[in-house]
Amino acid sequence: MKKSQPTIEQIKVDDLIPYATNSRTHSAEQVAQIAASMVEFGFTNPILLDAQNGIIAGHGRLQAARMLEMQEVPTIELSDLTETQKKAYIIADNKLALNANWDIELLGVEISSLKDAGFEISKLGFEVSELSDILQA
């Protein structure tokens, strides 16, 4: 049976419920980076919710939205997950992204191209020392 595509809905920030035992943390610096990304690119990655507006993924995005004084944010409800699946997804969503690596040579080419085009590469989320290393590779 084919699952229906989830729809994006705007939900009031104050109606969202952070997951009480979320083990992923977000520093003030990282939340500021997320907020800067939202200003530059828009809110392109909806917050994932359960049927009771509990956050499954997107705690950092919610903090950034609050920093930007947003009243509503885009969300997607994942109502088909069991409680066990929901707990597992909260961890997997964060960890799986960390398991990826960079092709430093290609990353350097892309970042150089952005820099040459006048894009403020500090908005990419890398530390200044990281950018220096990448651009020298």
Buried (B, 14 or more C-beta within 10 A) or exposed (E): EEEEEBEEEEBEBEEBEEBEEBEEEBEEEBBBBBBBBBEEEEBEBBBBBBEEBBBBBBBBBBBBBBBBEBEBBBBBBBEEBEEEEBBEBBEEBBEEEEEEEEEEEEBBBBBEEBEEEEEEBEBBEBEEEEBEEBBEE
